[in-house]
Amino acid sequence: MPLEGSAADVIYRLQFPIHSGQILGLPGRIIVFLAGIVTAVLSVTGVVIWVLGVRRRARQRERNGQRGEPAAGSLPGRRLAASGTSLVAPPGGTSGGP
């Protein structure tokens, strides 16, 4: 019987039937197949969306004449550092005057 033994034995014996879809018969195999297809499609579309975004931002920078600078909002830390604004408190611990 598949459910005899310790919990570790039961889990070990059920791993393949669960991951192959055998545990639910044909509907289980269809679910596992669709989950695999969805995973592959999401991986590919994620890369495509990322590449399109990179290209779009590059075109925007070229149109705005900011070829060597990051797009607005993309790297605020660099933009602040380049403008001379410090994000670290002064040694006294306060940002106020004397």
Wavefront OBJ file of the C-alpha trace (Angstrom):
o trace
v 0.000 0.000 0.000
v 1.492 3.399 -0.976
v 0.543 5.197 2.261
v 2.363 2.775 4.619
v 5.584 3.662 6.397
v 6.925 6.874 7.783
v 5.906 10.269 6.436
v 9.252 10.506 4.627
v 8.624 7.149 2.910
v 5.147 8.213 1.797
v 6.410 11.539 0.427
v 9.288 9.795 -1.352
v 6.950 7.280 -3.028
v 4.455 9.997 -4.079
v 6.985 12.389 -5.660
v 6.988 10.878 -9.148
v 3.208 10.305 -9.381
v 2.538 13.905 -8.268
v 5.119 15.518 -10.557
v 4.178 13.421 -13.589
v 0.445 13.868 -13.091
v -0.170 10.125 -12.688
v -1.820 10.654 -9.324
v -4.898 12.228 -10.989
v -4.905 10.138 -14.154
v -5.385 11.797 -17.540
v -6.657 15.120 -16.114
v -3.537 15.271 -13.914
v -1.252 14.678 -16.863
v -3.017 17.415 -18.827
v -2.605 19.821 -15.889
v 1.123 19.015 -15.620
v 1.533 19.461 -19.400
v -0.229 22.842 -19.358
v 1.814 23.988 -16.357
v 5.005 23.168 -18.264
v 3.840 25.036 -21.372
v 2.785 28.079 -19.305
v 6.192 28.142 -17.572
v 8.039 28.093 -20.905
v 5.788 30.755 -22.467
v 6.104 33.085 -19.465
v 9.894 32.735 -19.537
v 10.077 33.685 -23.217
v 7.555 36.520 -23.019
v 9.307 37.957 -19.956
v 12.587 38.211 -21.850
v 10.810 39.710 -24.895
v 9.063 42.357 -22.759
v 12.355 43.223 -21.046
v 14.214 43.589 -24.377
v 11.451 45.770 -25.807
v 11.585 48.001 -22.721
v 15.356 48.395 -22.998
v 15.028 49.359 -26.659
v 12.190 51.788 -25.902
v 14.190 53.522 -23.169
v 17.226 53.764 -25.465
v 15.099 55.403 -28.185
v 13.659 57.869 -25.653
v 17.150 58.835 -24.483
v 18.289 59.349 -28.083
v 15.258 61.527 -28.839
v 15.830 63.619 -25.728
v 19.543 64.027 -26.405
v 20.498 62.206 -23.209
v 22.522 59.475 -24.838
v 24.997 58.996 -21.974
v 22.662 59.664 -19.038
v 20.063 57.345 -17.508
v 16.401 57.900 -18.255
v 14.451 59.964 -15.735
v 13.507 57.837 -12.748
v 15.573 54.805 -13.719
v 18.597 55.385 -11.458
v 17.764 58.090 -8.922
v 20.845 57.384 -6.785
v 23.219 58.171 -9.623
v 21.309 61.275 -10.606
v 21.415 62.576 -7.014
v 25.110 61.793 -6.648
v 25.880 63.550 -9.924
v 24.007 66.654 -8.766
v 26.033 66.850 -5.546
v 23.143 65.894 -3.254
v 24.234 63.619 -0.425
v 22.042 60.835 0.887
v 24.176 60.388 4.017
v 23.679 62.449 7.194
v 26.531 64.735 8.210
v 28.861 63.616 11.049
v 26.839 65.537 13.687
v 23.783 63.392 12.919
v 21.478 66.245 11.940
v 20.990 68.018 8.675
v 20.201 71.390 10.282
v 22.519 74.363 10.688
v 24.396 75.559 13.810
l 1 2 3 4 5 6 7 8 9 10 11 12 13 14 15 16 17 18 19 20 21 22 23 24 25 26 27 28 29 30 31 32 33 34 35 36 37 38 39 40 41 42 43 44 45 46 47 48 49 50 51 52 53 54 55 56 57 58 59 60 61 62 63 64 65 66 67 68 69 70 71 72 73 74 75 76 77 78 79 80 81 82 83 84 85 86 87 88 89 90 91 92 93 94 95 96 97 98
